[in-house]
């Protein structure tokens, strides 16, 4: 079989469009040529520290220009890069470093205490700070001129919302085909500029970085999400595309005032679950084109997307699979589910992970005959649009009835005074399980149980009604803004023990 390869992404891009702006960060702009030259320089510094082709190198850094440079330097050297979540506890970080068998950890001063403790616990690990690298010498590095599409580029651990996380292997081919699928769906213009306020260590952020060098597209990088700064840069930096989740988009719409989105902005790529009708209607008023999407670490970003023209007529849908991808719904008996019937979502395509790092059993369980069995429950309608109901693990079975927490959350999030909502199933002597809702109210709003119960009674079947409403200042979410239902279950259990 012929090995498929491509020129190294960042080197090829610097050759094709050297003077085109590559990245804007805190008042500094680098062209693709400048970004490449900095990356080569850092590749030389890393070479002196012992990092070389096929080294397994972990990165624990915030969104920063330095992080981008170092990530491309590692690609130029041909290493396998483990992307670590900056919100991990020390124990979680050490576990992932050990599980991935990382030889090096590249980090920054704010995480050096955790890094040094990990180095003490893992004898084979060498920890380097970016501050140390900045002061070190550089040599002419041995650069990888061609990348093999099946070679591992990055390893990202699943969020670990249930059980221990697994290292998802992502090949250069996965990232390439993810970029191709996105371009065929969203289109591409030379003037495109993507605003990245999501973490680079997450696939939503890293995929923007890869699209940048593949397309020759500028990105505006923020250290974190601030709705006012995001709105300002959309106008002043001529941003055309931005990736968000519902909570981010809500904050943007609430801060927009009486302005309307500039005509150059053409896509708000929304992940993390379906958008409430009230939010979509607000986006229409402001002139924000919303592309709802479905994807995961294992699919190297979006694999199903809903275009704006379908957002209201197919409310709640994630859309149709991107051009290189396939989708099916499998019933519990292994047969294909009919339109409208719920089952496990399975996807297939060249952007699908080859498997989980050092986990052949998990790989064999999830990947079968080229299909990734996601563990998500959903259905497709008569027109082929996907509707994601929930995670199989989060399904609530109450009196023999299936209850999908996301459906209840969607109803609650449509309430004008609810900022965030999360639903979990808890044990019940009579029904087996019943739903409990956790609510964060909008600033300055006081919500009462009775008000929300009445609101839900008008919109949900009786067996789906939450038995209890628990009010929090903020719901627990990970860095990718995914709701941590496990934490909600722990809160409920702790509350039961204290009463």
DAHU-V118188 format. One record per residue. N is the residue number from 1. PHI is phi in degrees with one decimal (NA if undefined). NEAR is the number of other ideal C-beta (glycine too) atoms within 10 Angstrom. D_CENTER is the distance of its C-alpha to the mean C-alpha in whole Angstrom. Layout:
n=N phi=PHI near=NEAR d_center=D_CENTER
n=N phi=PHI near=NEAR d_center=D_CENTER
This chain:
n=1 phi=NA near=3 d_center=33
n=2 phi=-70.6 near=4 d_center=33
n=3 phi=-78.8 near=9 d_center=30
n=4 phi=-91.1 near=12 d_center=28
n=5 phi=-139.2 near=15 d_center=27
n=6 phi=-137.5 near=14 d_center=26
n=7 phi=-61.5 near=14 d_center=27
n=8 phi=-52.6 near=21 d_center=25
n=9 phi=-55.4 near=22 d_center=22
n=10 phi=-69.1 near=27 d_center=23
n=11 phi=-68.4 near=22 d_center=26
n=12 phi=-64.2 near=19 d_center=27
n=13 phi=-64.5 near=24 d_center=25
n=14 phi=-63.5 near=25 d_center=27
n=15 phi=-73.7 near=12 d_center=30
n=16 phi=-72.5 near=12 d_center=29
n=17 phi=-134.6 near=18 d_center=29
n=18 phi=-61.8 near=15 d_center=30
n=19 phi=-97.1 near=9 d_center=30
n=20 phi=-77.3 near=15 d_center=27
n=21 phi=-61.5 near=18 d_center=25
n=22 phi=-100.1 near=25 d_center=22
n=23 phi=-149.9 near=21 d_center=20
n=24 phi=-115.7 near=20 d_center=21
n=25 phi=-146.8 near=19 d_center=21
n=26 phi=47.2 near=9 d_center=23
n=27 phi=85.4 near=5 d_center=26
n=28 phi=-109.8 near=9 d_center=26
n=29 phi=-122.2 near=14 d_center=25
n=30 phi=-115.3 near=19 d_center=25
n=31 phi=-78.7 near=17 d_center=26
n=32 phi=-64.0 near=25 d_center=25
n=33 phi=-64.8 near=16 d_center=28
n=34 phi=-65.3 near=18 d_center=28
n=35 phi=-63.6 near=23 d_center=25
n=36 phi=-63.9 near=24 d_center=26
n=37 phi=-62.7 near=15 d_center=29
n=38 phi=-64.0 near=18 d_center=27
n=39 phi=-66.2 near=25 d_center=25
n=40 phi=-64.0 near=20 d_center=28
n=41 phi=-59.1 near=15 d_center=30
n=42 phi=-72.2 near=26 d_center=27
n=43 phi=-61.3 near=27 d_center=27
n=44 phi=-66.7 near=20 d_center=31
n=45 phi=-66.4 near=22 d_center=30
n=46 phi=-67.2 near=27 d_center=28
n=47 phi=-60.1 near=19 d_center=31
n=48 phi=-63.7 near=13 d_center=33
n=49 phi=-86.4 near=16 d_center=31
n=50 phi=103.1 near=11 d_center=31
n=51 phi=-83.5 near=22 d_center=28
n=52 phi=-145.8 near=15 d_center=28
n=53 phi=-55.2 near=13 d_center=27
n=54 phi=72.6 near=11 d_center=26
n=55 phi=-63.5 near=18 d_center=25
n=56 phi=-100.2 near=18 d_center=22
n=57 phi=-121.1 near=23 d_center=21
n=58 phi=-93.5 near=24 d_center=18
n=59 phi=-125.8 near=23 d_center=17
n=60 phi=-124.9 near=26 d_center=17
n=61 phi=-145.5 near=23 d_center=16
n=62 phi=-77.3 near=16 d_center=15
n=63 phi=-61.9 near=21 d_center=14
n=64 phi=-162.7 near=16 d_center=18
n=65 phi=-58.7 near=17 d_center=20
n=66 phi=-58.6 near=19 d_center=21
n=67 phi=-62.5 near=24 d_center=18
n=68 phi=-60.1 near=25 d_center=17
n=69 phi=-58.7 near=25 d_center=21
n=70 phi=-67.1 near=26 d_center=21
n=71 phi=-62.5 near=24 d_center=18
n=72 phi=-72.5 near=26 d_center=20
n=73 phi=-61.5 near=26 d_center=23
n=74 phi=-66.9 near=24 d_center=22
n=75 phi=-66.3 near=24 d_center=21
n=76 phi=-64.4 near=26 d_center=24
n=77 phi=-86.8 near=24 d_center=26
n=78 phi=80.8 near=22 d_center=24
n=79 phi=-88.4 near=25 d_center=22
n=80 phi=-94.1 near=23 d_center=20
n=81 phi=-105.8 near=24 d_center=17
n=82 phi=-96.7 near=26 d_center=15
n=83 phi=-91.9 near=25 d_center=12
n=84 phi=-98.8 near=27 d_center=13
n=85 phi=-69.7 near=20 d_center=12
n=86 phi=-71.6 near=18 d_center=14
n=87 phi=-96.8 near=13 d_center=14
n=88 phi=-65.0 near=22 d_center=16
n=89 phi=-72.1 near=9 d_center=19
n=90 phi=-60.7 near=14 d_center=22
n=91 phi=-64.3 near=12 d_center=23
n=92 phi=-65.3 near=16 d_center=19
n=93 phi=-64.0 near=23 d_center=19
n=94 phi=-61.9 near=20 d_center=22
n=95 phi=-62.7 near=17 d_center=21
n=96 phi=-67.7 near=25 d_center=18
n=97 phi=-62.7 near=27 d_center=21
n=98 phi=-70.8 near=14 d_center=23
n=99 phi=-63.5 near=18 d_center=22
n=100 phi=-82.0 near=19 d_center=20
n=101 phi=60.0 near=15 d_center=24
n=102 phi=-64.8 near=26 d_center=23
n=103 phi=-92.6 near=20 d_center=26
n=104 phi=-132.8 near=23 d_center=24
n=105 phi=-126.5 near=26 d_center=22
n=106 phi=-99.6 near=31 d_center=22
n=107 phi=-143.5 near=26 d_center=21
n=108 phi=-135.1 near=21 d_center=23
n=109 phi=-55.0 near=11 d_center=25
n=110 phi=-68.2 near=12 d_center=24
n=111 phi=-115.4 near=21 d_center=22
n=112 phi=-66.5 near=18 d_center=25
n=113 phi=-61.0 near=10 d_center=27
n=114 phi=-63.4 near=21 d_center=24
n=115 phi=-62.6 near=25 d_center=24
n=116 phi=-66.8 near=13 d_center=28
n=117 phi=-67.6 near=15 d_center=28
n=118 phi=-63.9 near=25 d_center=26
n=119 phi=-62.8 near=17 d_center=28
n=120 phi=-69.9 near=11 d_center=31
n=121 phi=-84.7 near=12 d_center=30
n=122 phi=-116.1 near=17 d_center=29
n=123 phi=-64.4 near=6 d_center=32
n=124 phi=-86.2 near=11 d_center=30
n=125 phi=-96.2 near=19 d_center=28
n=126 phi=-113.9 near=15 d_center=28
n=127 phi=-105.6 near=23 d_center=26
n=128 phi=-129.8 near=21 d_center=27
n=129 phi=-96.8 near=19 d_center=26
n=130 phi=-66.2 near=19 d_center=25
n=131 phi=-65.4 near=13 d_center=28
n=132 phi=-66.2 near=16 d_center=30
n=133 phi=-63.8 near=20 d_center=29
n=134 phi=-61.9 near=10 d_center=30
n=135 phi=-97.0 near=8 d_center=33
n=136 phi=-86.6 near=14 d_center=34
n=137 phi=-82.7 near=7 d_center=35
n=138 phi=-129.6 near=15 d_center=34
n=139 phi=-124.0 near=12 d_center=36
n=140 phi=-72.4 near=9 d_center=35
n=141 phi=-80.9 near=21 d_center=32
n=142 phi=-86.6 near=14 d_center=32
n=143 phi=-89.5 near=19 d_center=30
n=144 phi=-83.0 near=18 d_center=28
n=145 phi=-76.3 near=12 d_center=29
n=146 phi=-122.8 near=13 d_center=28
n=147 phi=-109.4 near=24 d_center=25
n=148 phi=-86.2 near=15 d_center=25
n=149 phi=-62.3 near=17 d_center=22
n=150 phi=-88.0 near=13 d_center=22
n=151 phi=-71.1 near=17 d_center=22
n=152 phi=-74.5 near=20 d_center=19
n=153 phi=-96.5 near=25 d_center=17
n=154 phi=-135.4 near=27 d_center=14
n=155 phi=-130.2 near=25 d_center=14
n=156 phi=-121.5 near=26 d_center=10
n=157 phi=-80.2 near=24 d_center=11
n=158 phi=-60.5 near=17 d_center=10
n=159 phi=-62.8 near=17 d_center=10
n=160 phi=72.1 near=17 d_center=13
n=161 phi=-67.4 near=16 d_center=14
n=162 phi=-136.7 near=15 d_center=17
n=163 phi=68.6 near=9 d_center=19
n=164 phi=-73.3 near=11 d_center=18
n=165 phi=-69.3 near=20 d_center=15
n=166 phi=-118.2 near=22 d_center=15
n=167 phi=-80.1 near=24 d_center=15
n=168 phi=-86.5 near=25 d_center=13
n=169 phi=-83.1 near=21 d_center=15
n=170 phi=-123.0 near=30 d_center=14
n=171 phi=-87.1 near=22 d_center=17
n=172 phi=-60.9 near=22 d_center=18
n=173 phi=-64.6 near=21 d_center=18
n=174 phi=-58.0 near=29 d_center=15
n=175 phi=-67.0 near=26 d_center=14
n=176 phi=-62.5 near=21 d_center=17
n=177 phi=-72.6 near=22 d_center=17
n=178 phi=-62.9 near=30 d_center=13
n=179 phi=-65.6 near=24 d_center=15
n=180 phi=-64.8 near=17 d_center=18
n=181 phi=-62.4 near=26 d_center=16
n=182 phi=-65.5 near=31 d_center=15
n=183 phi=-65.0 near=17 d_center=18
n=184 phi=-68.5 near=12 d_center=20
n=185 phi=-88.9 near=20 d_center=18
n=186 phi=-87.1 near=22 d_center=18
n=187 phi=78.9 near=10 d_center=21
n=188 phi=-144.8 near=16 d_center=21
n=189 phi=-125.7 near=13 d_center=24
n=190 phi=-60.1 near=10 d_center=25
n=191 phi=-85.1 near=11 d_center=25
n=192 phi=-62.4 near=23 d_center=21
n=193 phi=-144.2 near=22 d_center=19
n=194 phi=-104.6 near=22 d_center=15
n=195 phi=-87.3 near=26 d_center=15
n=196 phi=-111.8 near=26 d_center=12
n=197 phi=-114.2 near=23 d_center=12
n=198 phi=-91.1 near=26 d_center=8
n=199 phi=-65.0 near=25 d_center=8
n=200 phi=-67.1 near=23 d_center=9
n=201 phi=-75.9 near=26 d_center=9
n=202 phi=-99.2 near=21 d_center=5
n=203 phi=-61.8 near=29 d_center=5
n=204 phi=-63.4 near=24 d_center=4
n=205 phi=-83.7 near=22 d_center=7
n=206 phi=-64.7 near=26 d_center=9
n=207 phi=-63.7 near=27 d_center=9
n=208 phi=-64.4 near=26 d_center=11
n=209 phi=-61.7 near=22 d_center=13
n=210 phi=-70.2 near=26 d_center=14
n=211 phi=-62.8 near=24 d_center=15
n=212 phi=-56.0 near=26 d_center=17
n=213 phi=-77.6 near=26 d_center=19
n=214 phi=-72.5 near=21 d_center=19
n=215 phi=-84.2 near=18 d_center=20
n=216 phi=78.6 near=18 d_center=22
n=217 phi=-109.9 near=25 d_center=20
n=218 phi=-72.2 near=25 d_center=20
n=219 phi=-127.3 near=24 d_center=17
n=220 phi=-107.2 near=24 d_center=18
n=221 phi=-105.4 near=22 d_center=16
n=222 phi=-111.4 near=17 d_center=16
n=223 phi=-64.8 near=14 d_center=16
n=224 phi=-153.8 near=11 d_center=14
n=225 phi=-86.5 near=20 d_center=14
n=226 phi=-135.6 near=14 d_center=18
n=227 phi=-60.5 near=18 d_center=18
n=228 phi=-70.4 near=10 d_center=22
n=229 phi=-67.1 near=15 d_center=21
n=230 phi=-63.3 near=20 d_center=18
n=231 phi=-62.5 near=18 d_center=21
n=232 phi=-59.8 near=12 d_center=24
n=233 phi=-72.9 near=19 d_center=22
n=234 phi=-58.2 near=24 d_center=21
n=235 phi=-78.2 near=13 d_center=25
n=236 phi=-83.1 near=10 d_center=26
n=237 phi=-96.8 near=16 d_center=24
n=238 phi=58.0 near=15 d_center=24
n=239 phi=-65.8 near=25 d_center=20
n=240 phi=-110.2 near=20 d_center=20
n=241 phi=-138.9 near=25 d_center=16
n=242 phi=-145.2 near=25 d_center=13
n=243 phi=-100.8 near=24 d_center=9
n=244 phi=-144.4 near=26 d_center=9
n=245 phi=-114.0 near=19 d_center=9
n=246 phi=-56.2 near=21 d_center=13
n=247 phi=-62.9 near=18 d_center=14
n=248 phi=-67.9 near=20 d_center=13
n=249 phi=-65.5 near=22 d_center=15
n=250 phi=-61.1 near=21 d_center=18
n=251 phi=-63.8 near=18 d_center=18
n=252 phi=-65.1 near=23 d_center=19
n=253 phi=-63.7 near=19 d_center=21
n=254 phi=-72.1 near=14 d_center=23
n=255 phi=-98.8 near=13 d_center=24
n=256 phi=-75.3 near=19 d_center=25
n=257 phi=64.9 near=8 d_center=28
n=258 phi=-96.3 near=5 d_center=30
n=259 phi=-78.1 near=11 d_center=29
n=260 phi=-124.0 near=12 d_center=27
n=261 phi=-64.7 near=18 d_center=25
n=262 phi=-62.4 near=13 d_center=26
n=263 phi=-65.7 near=7 d_center=27
n=264 phi=-73.1 near=14 d_center=25
n=265 phi=-79.3 near=20 d_center=22
n=266 phi=-125.6 near=17 d_center=21
n=267 phi=-159.8 near=22 d_center=17
n=268 phi=-106.9 near=24 d_center=15
n=269 phi=-86.9 near=24 d_center=11
n=270 phi=-104.2 near=28 d_center=10
n=271 phi=-120.0 near=24 d_center=8
n=272 phi=82.5 near=21 d_center=8
n=273 phi=117.9 near=21 d_center=11
n=274 phi=-66.8 near=26 d_center=15
n=275 phi=-93.4 near=26 d_center=16
n=276 phi=-64.4 near=21 d_center=20
n=277 phi=-57.8 near=15 d_center=23
n=278 phi=-60.5 near=14 d_center=24
n=279 phi=-68.0 near=20 d_center=21
n=280 phi=-62.9 near=21 d_center=21
n=281 phi=-65.0 near=13 d_center=25
n=282 phi=-63.4 near=18 d_center=24
n=283 phi=-63.0 near=22 d_center=22
n=284 phi=-63.8 near=14 d_center=25
n=285 phi=-61.1 near=11 d_center=27
n=286 phi=-82.0 near=15 d_center=25
n=287 phi=90.6 near=13 d_center=25
n=288 phi=-97.5 near=24 d_center=21
n=289 phi=-76.3 near=18 d_center=20
n=290 phi=-105.6 near=20 d_center=17
n=291 phi=-105.5 near=23 d_center=15
n=292 phi=-75.4 near=28 d_center=13
n=293 phi=-143.0 near=23 d_center=11
n=294 phi=-135.0 near=27 d_center=10
n=295 phi=-170.6 near=26 d_center=8
n=296 phi=-160.0 near=22 d_center=6
n=297 phi=-55.5 near=24 d_center=7
n=298 phi=-68.9 near=26 d_center=10
n=299 phi=-107.7 near=27 d_center=10
n=300 phi=54.2 near=32 d_center=9
n=301 phi=97.4 near=29 d_center=7
n=302 phi=-58.8 near=30 d_center=9
n=303 phi=-131.6 near=31 d_center=12
n=304 phi=-131.9 near=26 d_center=14
n=305 phi=-143.1 near=26 d_center=14
n=306 phi=-109.0 near=24 d_center=17
n=307 phi=-75.7 near=16 d_center=19
n=308 phi=-57.1 near=17 d_center=21
n=309 phi=-66.0 near=9 d_center=24
n=310 phi=-104.7 near=17 d_center=23
n=311 phi=-64.4 near=24 d_center=21
n=312 phi=-93.8 near=11 d_center=24
n=313 phi=-73.3 near=9 d_center=26
n=314 phi=-119.4 near=20 d_center=23
n=315 phi=-56.1 near=16 d_center=22
n=316 phi=92.8 near=19 d_center=19
n=317 phi=-84.5 near=23 d_center=18
n=318 phi=-89.0 near=27 d_center=15
n=319 phi=107.5 near=23 d_center=18
n=320 phi=-117.4 near=20 d_center=19
n=321 phi=-62.7 near=23 d_center=17
n=322 phi=-64.3 near=28 d_center=17
n=323 phi=-52.7 near=13 d_center=20
n=324 phi=-79.7 near=16 d_center=20
n=325 phi=-109.0 near=22 d_center=18
n=326 phi=-127.0 near=14 d_center=20
n=327 phi=-143.2 near=21 d_center=20
n=328 phi=-148.3 near=16 d_center=22
n=329 phi=-115.0 near=21 d_center=23
n=330 phi=-110.0 near=15 d_center=25
n=331 phi=-73.1 near=13 d_center=27
n=332 phi=-62.9 near=9 d_center=28
n=333 phi=-84.7 near=7 d_center=31
n=334 phi=92.8 near=7 d_center=29
n=335 phi=-85.1 near=9 d_center=30
n=336 phi=-72.6 near=11 d_center=28
n=337 phi=-75.9 near=19 d_center=28
n=338 phi=-71.7 near=12 d_center=30
n=339 phi=-55.5 near=12 d_center=28
n=340 phi=87.8 near=11 d_center=27
n=341 phi=-97.0 near=11 d_center=27
n=342 phi=-77.7 near=18 d_center=24
n=343 phi=-168.2 near=21 d_center=23
n=344 phi=-80.4 near=17 d_center=21
n=345 phi=-78.7 near=28 d_center=18
n=346 phi=-124.2 near=22 d_center=18
n=347 phi=-131.0 near=26 d_center=17
n=348 phi=-146.1 near=19 d_center=19
n=349 phi=161.6 near=22 d_center=18
n=350 phi=-73.3 near=17 d_center=18
n=351 phi=-94.7 near=30 d_center=15
n=352 phi=-83.4 near=25 d_center=15
n=353 phi=-53.8 near=24 d_center=15
n=354 phi=-75.6 near=15 d_center=18
n=355 phi=149.7 near=19 d_center=18
n=356 phi=-103.5 near=23 d_center=17
n=357 phi=-59.8 near=22 d_center=19
n=358 phi=57.7 near=13 d_center=22
n=359 phi=-128.8 near=16 d_center=22
n=360 phi=-61.7 near=9 d_center=24
n=361 phi=-66.8 near=8 d_center=25
n=362 phi=-65.0 near=15 d_center=21
n=363 phi=-63.3 near=17 d_center=20
n=364 phi=-64.8 near=11 d_center=24
n=365 phi=-73.0 near=12 d_center=23
n=366 phi=-91.5 near=21 d_center=19
n=367 phi=-112.4 near=19 d_center=20
n=368 phi=-135.7 near=11 d_center=24
n=369 phi=52.9 near=6 d_center=25
n=370 phi=85.0 near=12 d_center=22
n=371 phi=-94.6 near=17 d_center=21
n=372 phi=-94.7 near=21 d_center=17
n=373 phi=-91.0 near=16 d_center=18
n=374 phi=-77.0 near=20 d_center=15
n=375 phi=82.8 near=17 d_center=17
n=376 phi=-90.8 near=21 d_center=16
n=377 phi=-103.9 near=22 d_center=19
n=378 phi=-167.3 near=23 d_center=19
n=379 phi=-148.5 near=18 d_center=22
n=380 phi=-113.0 near=23 d_center=23
n=381 phi=-85.9 near=12 d_center=26
n=382 phi=-61.8 near=8 d_center=29
n=383 phi=-94.3 near=11 d_center=27
n=384 phi=88.1 near=12 d_center=24
n=385 phi=-85.6 near=19 d_center=21
n=386 phi=-86.1 near=24 d_center=19
n=387 phi=-121.4 near=22 d_center=19
n=388 phi=-90.8 near=20 d_center=16
n=389 phi=-90.8 near=22 d_center=18
n=390 phi=-179.5 near=23 d_center=17
n=391 phi=-73.7 near=17 d_center=16
n=392 phi=-55.6 near=14 d_center=19
n=393 phi=-68.2 near=13 d_center=19
n=394 phi=-96.2 near=22 d_center=19
n=395 phi=-59.2 near=16 d_center=22
n=396 phi=-103.7 near=23 d_center=25
n=397 phi=-109.8 near=12 d_center=28
n=398 phi=-120.5 near=18 d_center=31
n=399 phi=58.8 near=12 d_center=35
n=400 phi=85.4 near=8 d_center=33
n=401 phi=-95.7 near=13 d_center=31
n=402 phi=-83.0 near=14 d_center=27
n=403 phi=-121.4 near=25 d_center=25
n=404 phi=-100.5 near=21 d_center=22
n=405 phi=-51.5 near=26 d_center=20
n=406 phi=-62.1 near=23 d_center=18
n=407 phi=-65.6 near=19 d_center=21
n=408 phi=-66.3 near=24 d_center=23
n=409 phi=-61.1 near=24 d_center=20
n=410 phi=-61.6 near=21 d_center=20
n=411 phi=-65.1 near=22 d_center=24
n=412 phi=-64.8 near=24 d_center=23
n=413 phi=-68.9 near=23 d_center=21
n=414 phi=-77.7 near=16 d_center=23
n=415 phi=-68.7 near=21 d_center=26
n=416 phi=-63.2 near=7 d_center=27
n=417 phi=-103.9 near=14 d_center=27
n=418 phi=-100.2 near=21 d_center=24
n=419 phi=-86.2 near=19 d_center=21
n=420 phi=-155.3 near=20 d_center=19
n=421 phi=-149.4 near=23 d_center=19
n=422 phi=-143.6 near=25 d_center=19
n=423 phi=-128.3 near=27 d_center=21
n=424 phi=-135.3 near=22 d_center=22
n=425 phi=-92.7 near=21 d_center=25
n=426 phi=-126.5 near=16 d_center=28
n=427 phi=-61.7 near=11 d_center=31
n=428 phi=-143.9 near=14 d_center=34
n=429 phi=-62.5 near=6 d_center=37
n=430 phi=-86.7 near=7 d_center=38
n=431 phi=-102.8 near=16 d_center=35
n=432 phi=90.8 near=14 d_center=33
n=433 phi=-144.9 near=17 d_center=30
n=434 phi=-138.4 near=21 d_center=30
n=435 phi=-81.2 near=25 d_center=27
n=436 phi=-121.5 near=24 d_center=26
n=437 phi=-108.7 near=26 d_center=24
n=438 phi=-107.7 near=25 d_center=23
n=439 phi=-125.7 near=23 d_center=23
n=440 phi=-113.9 near=18 d_center=23
n=441 phi=-81.8 near=17 d_center=25
n=442 phi=-69.4 near=14 d_center=25
n=443 phi=-49.3 near=7 d_center=27
n=444 phi=77.0 near=6 d_center=30
n=445 phi=-101.6 near=12 d_center=30
n=446 phi=-109.3 near=8 d_center=32
n=447 phi=-109.6 near=17 d_center=31
n=448 phi=-116.8 near=10 d_center=33
n=449 phi=-53.3 near=14 d_center=33
n=450 phi=-59.3 near=9 d_center=36
n=451 phi=-62.6 near=13 d_center=34
n=452 phi=-71.7 near=23 d_center=31
n=453 phi=-62.1 near=15 d_center=33
n=454 phi=-63.2 near=10 d_center=35
n=455 phi=-61.7 near=17 d_center=32
n=456 phi=-69.9 near=21 d_center=30
n=457 phi=-59.6 near=11 d_center=33
n=458 phi=-79.1 near=7 d_center=34
n=459 phi=-127.4 near=15 d_center=30
n=460 phi=-130.9 near=17 d_center=30
n=461 phi=-61.8 near=11 d_center=32
n=462 phi=-57.1 near=7 d_center=34
n=463 phi=-70.2 near=15 d_center=32
n=464 phi=-92.3 near=21 d_center=29
n=465 phi=-68.3 near=17 d_center=30
n=466 phi=-59.6 near=25 d_center=29
n=467 phi=-79.6 near=13 d_center=32
n=468 phi=-144.9 near=14 d_center=31
n=469 phi=-115.3 near=19 d_center=29
n=470 phi=-117.0 near=15 d_center=27
n=471 phi=-100.5 near=14 d_center=27
n=472 phi=-126.3 near=14 d_center=24
n=473 phi=-70.2 near=7 d_center=24
n=474 phi=-154.7 near=8 d_center=20
n=475 phi=-86.7 near=19 d_center=18
n=476 phi=-71.8 near=16 d_center=16
n=477 phi=-135.1 near=18 d_center=12
n=478 phi=-84.5 near=17 d_center=10
n=479 phi=-63.4 near=16 d_center=9
n=480 phi=-86.7 near=21 d_center=5
n=481 phi=69.6 near=19 d_center=8
n=482 phi=-78.0 near=17 d_center=9
n=483 phi=-67.8 near=25 d_center=12
n=484 phi=-95.0 near=17 d_center=14
n=485 phi=-63.6 near=22 d_center=17
n=486 phi=-58.0 near=16 d_center=19
n=487 phi=-65.3 near=17 d_center=19
n=488 phi=-65.6 near=22 d_center=21
n=489 phi=-62.4 near=14 d_center=23
n=490 phi=-63.7 near=13 d_center=24
n=491 phi=-62.0 near=18 d_center=25
n=492 phi=-62.6 near=18 d_center=27
n=493 phi=-63.9 near=12 d_center=29
n=494 phi=-64.6 near=10 d_center=30
n=495 phi=-62.7 near=12 d_center=31
n=496 phi=-65.6 near=10 d_center=33
n=497 phi=-68.4 near=7 d_center=35
n=498 phi=-84.4 near=6 d_center=36
n=499 phi=-99.5 near=5 d_center=37
